[in-house]
């Protein structure tokens, strides 16, 4: 399971960490800042899973993926407000498993793989949580961590929740710059915590 899990997981983390940076603009140009406000969420039905996604965020479905989006990615969600360093985003990956494991064991294996796959990996939080799988609550993990793709890249913070149904593992990953606004981080956190697998 280890090799099958790590390739799509890490690929999706860094594809998304690099593809949603801000447009190239004059750094001296000020961008108007709206007052923070919580906006309503949409319950997105991905067929095999659901997520609560902020109404104003952009949803990129599988049918609209370009060829550079890693295999296993089911959906990409990105903030509509671009950050010059890194634009907050989330994604769901679906991985085929060679054997049936619990959601918690899948999460523990993914966490172990991350420690050796990211530069400057730093685990920031790990919580035992429950997710709905097939209408039943199952034990899993919620993780917050930071890492870099390479020695030249900026650190990115990630949030993840994991679930398994049958021979498939699902990971919802949120990513944002360490300096991201608190309201945006809360939105990413809400997406990651909202995963339900049908």
N, C-alpha and C positions, 0 to 999 in steps of 0.2 A: 504494500500500500504506500510506503514511504515515497518511492520514486514517482508513482502515479500522482500523488498529492502535490508534491513540491513544485513540479514544473509549471502546471497551470496556475497554481496559487501565486508563486513569485512573479510569473509573467504578468498576471493581471494586476498585481500590486504596482509594478513599475511601469506597465503600459499606462495605467491611469495616472500615476504620479507624474508622468512627463507630458501627457498629451493635453492637459487642460490648463496650462499656464496662461497667463494673460497675453493679450495681443501686444505686439511691440509698439509702444507709444512713447512719447516724450516723457521722461521721468519728472520733469518740472511741471507737467500739466496736472492740476488738481482735479480729482474726481469727486463729484458731489456725493455726500454720504447721507443716506436716508436715516431717519430715526429708527432704531431697532423696534421690531414688532413681530409677534408670532403670527404667521399666516396659516391658513387652514391646510390640512394635509389631504391627499388623495389616497385611497386604498387601491394600490396598483395590483392587479391580478396578472401574474406571470404564467398562468396555466398550472404550474406545479407548485407555486409559492405565491405568497402575497407580502407586500411591504407597504408601509405608510410613507408616502413621499410628499415633501412640501409642494404645494400647488404650483409655485413659481419656478421650480427646478426643471431642467430639461431631462426628458427621458429618451434614451436611445435604445430602441429595441433591436433584437437580434437581426431582424430583416433589414435594418438600416446600417449594420456594422460594415466598416471598411475591412479590407484584408489584413490590416495590421492589428486588429483586436484578437487577443489570444483565444484559441479553442477553449471551450468550457465556459466562456463568459456568456451569461444568459441575458443580462441587462446592465446598462450603464446609466447612472444618474449623475448630473453635474449641476452645480450651483449656477444660476444665471448671472451672478455678479462675479466677474472675472477678477482674480487676484494677480498682480504682476509677477509674483514669485511662484504661486501654485494655487490652482482653483480647486476648491473642495469638491469631492465627488464620492460616489459609492458604486459598488457593483455586486452582482451575485454571480458566483461561479458554481458550476455543477461538475463534479468529478465522478467517474466510474470507479467503483471499489472492487477489489478482487475478492473480498469477503465481507460479510455483514458484521459491522461493529456498532457499538453504541455511539450516540452523538457525542457523549463526553470523551470516549476513547479517541474518536476522530479529532476532537478539539485538542486533546493532549498531544496527539501525534503532530498536528499542524503547528502547535506552539513549539514543540521540540525542533521541528524543521526550520522555523523562522529564526531561531537562535543561531543557527549555523549558516543561514542564507542571506542575512542582512548585515551590512557593515554597521558597526556601532549600535547593534541591537540593544535596546533598553526596554525591559518590560515595566510598564507604568501602573498597570492594574490588572487583576485577574479576579473575576467573580464567578461563583457557581450560580447559574441562572437556569430557568426553564424556558423551552420554546414549545410551541404547538407543532406536533407532527401527526398528521392523520387525525386531528381532533383531540389528541392526547398530549398532556404535558410530559416532556422528557427532559432529563438533566443534561446540561451542556455547560460551556464556558462562554463568558464575555471577556474579551481581552483588549487592553489598550497598550500600545507599544510604539516605539520610535525606531527608525532605522534609515539607512542610506543605501542606494543602489550601488554606488561606487564612491571612491575617495573624493571625487570632485563634486558630487551632488550635494544638494541641501538636504538636511534631515526632514523627514516627513513623519507625521504622527498618524497612526492607524487604529481603528476600532474594528473588532471582528466578533461575530457570533456564528456558531456552527450547528448543523443539523444533519442527520442521516435518515434516509428512508430507503429501505431495501438495499440495493447495491449502488446507491448514489449518495454522495456527500455534497452538502450545500454550504457555502461560506458567503456571508454577506460582509463586505469590507468597506469601511469608510476611510477616507484619507483627507488630510488637510495640513496646512503649514502650521508649525508650532506657534506662530504669531497670529493665527486666525482669530477673528472676532468670536466672542463667547456665544452669541446667538447662532452663528453658523455651525460651531462645534456642537451645540445642542441639537440642531437639525440633523447633523450627521449621526449623532448618538441615537436620536429617535428612529432614524432609518434602520440602523444596525440592530437595535433592540426590537424592532417590529416584525422580524422575520417569522413567518409561519409557513410550514411545508404541508401541502394538502395530501 
